[in-house]
Every structure is written in structure tokens, then in C-alpha cells.
Amino acid sequence: MPAERLVHSLRPPGSGHGAREERVEAVIIPAATFRSWIAEHESLRRFVFQMFSSSRLTEVMSLVEEVAFRRMDQRLARRLAGCS
């Protein structure tokens, strides 16, 4: 499958997508296989949970929370207060 059409998700097909800026090589693992590996291999489980707890994921989740649950004027005021 070309990288341009990479679709990967642990959810049902069509629930996720990927985008790339450079040439990539990717492997798509069926969800059932991934779940089995997570259950059987502690080192993989630790790695995956470390990735989920990385600062980048935390930043993205914080941004989604800001956009979803804060009013625009509150977000702007908070941003401006942080810039001074």
C-alpha cells in the first residue's frame, strides 16, 4: 500500500487516517494481532504506554480540550496573559 493511502487505527476501518510529509515505510498490524502482542509482551506494552504518556500526546490532548471546552475569548485572554 502506498504511504499516501496509509490508514491505521485500532478502531473500525475508516475511523482514522495518516498524513506524511516525507517518504515513509510503514507496517499495518491487524488490531487483534496488536492486542495479542500487548497482552503477551510486557516490553511492548511498556513502550506503547510510554509513547501515550509522551509530552507530545499530552500537548495534543490539552489542545483538543482547550478547543472543545473553553470559549474563544477565554482562550485568547489566557494566551495573551502568557505572552506578557
Phi, psi and omega per residue, in radians:
M1 nan 2.288 3.102
P2 -1.118 2.561 -3.125
A3 -1.030 -0.532 -3.131
E4 -1.052 -0.462 -3.057
R5 -1.864 0.293 -3.102
L6 -1.042 2.108 3.065
V7 -2.247 2.137 -3.111
H8 -2.517 2.290 3.113
S9 -2.838 2.645 3.016
L10 -1.467 -0.150 3.106
R11 -1.561 3.100 3.131
P12 -1.001 2.698 -3.136
P13 -0.926 2.492 3.125
G14 1.552 -0.048 -3.086
S15 -1.652 0.026 3.122
G16 -2.605 2.955 3.084
H17 -2.710 2.879 3.112
G18 -2.273 2.671 3.065
A19 -2.325 2.636 -3.124
R20 -2.351 2.671 3.078
E21 -1.904 -0.344 -3.136
E22 -2.347 2.943 3.080
R23 -1.079 2.350 3.134
V24 -2.337 2.741 2.951
E25 -1.989 2.343 -3.072
A26 -2.413 2.698 3.064
V27 -2.170 2.287 3.088
I28 -1.790 2.169 -3.108
I29 -1.919 2.236 3.096
P30 -0.996 2.507 -3.080
A31 -0.982 -0.735 -3.124
A32 -1.090 -0.687 3.114
T33 -1.155 -0.783 3.135
F34 -1.054 -0.803 3.116
R35 -1.041 -0.719 3.122
S36 -1.106 -0.794 3.121
W37 -1.082 -0.733 3.123
I38 -1.068 -0.722 -3.133
A39 -1.188 -0.600 -3.015
E40 -1.610 -0.442 -2.989
H41 -2.112 1.828 -3.096
E42 -1.072 -0.654 -3.119
S43 -1.129 -0.681 3.075
L44 -1.161 -0.752 3.131
R45 -1.037 -0.790 3.115
R46 -1.074 -0.775 -3.140
F47 -1.055 -0.824 -3.122
V48 -1.082 -0.791 -3.134
F49 -1.193 -0.546 3.038
Q50 -1.122 -0.718 3.118
M51 -1.106 -0.699 3.130
F52 -1.192 -0.476 -3.118
S53 -1.672 0.137 -3.138
S54 -1.128 2.788 -3.100
S55 -1.130 -0.561 -3.129
R56 -1.128 -0.784 3.118
L57 -1.109 -0.692 3.100
T58 -1.071 -0.721 3.104
E59 -1.074 -0.792 -3.124
V60 -1.122 -0.763 -3.139
M61 -1.132 -0.658 3.095
S62 -1.122 -0.727 3.114
L63 -1.103 -0.773 3.111
V64 -1.061 -0.751 3.116
E65 -1.082 -0.772 3.116
E66 -1.017 -0.864 -3.076
V67 -1.183 -0.680 -3.066
A68 -1.333 -0.599 -2.944
F69 -2.085 -0.069 3.104
R70 -1.996 2.497 3.089
R71 -1.227 2.698 -3.115
M72 -1.020 -0.763 -3.126
D73 -1.114 -0.630 3.096
Q74 -1.175 -0.724 3.141
R75 -1.142 -0.736 3.139
L76 -1.121 -0.792 3.134
A77 -1.075 -0.720 -3.140
R78 -1.134 -0.745 -3.137
R79 -1.140 -0.778 -3.128
L80 -1.145 -0.664 3.123
A81 -1.132 -0.592 3.122
G82 -1.314 -0.331 -3.111
C83 -1.507 -0.236 -3.075
S84 -1.565 nan nan
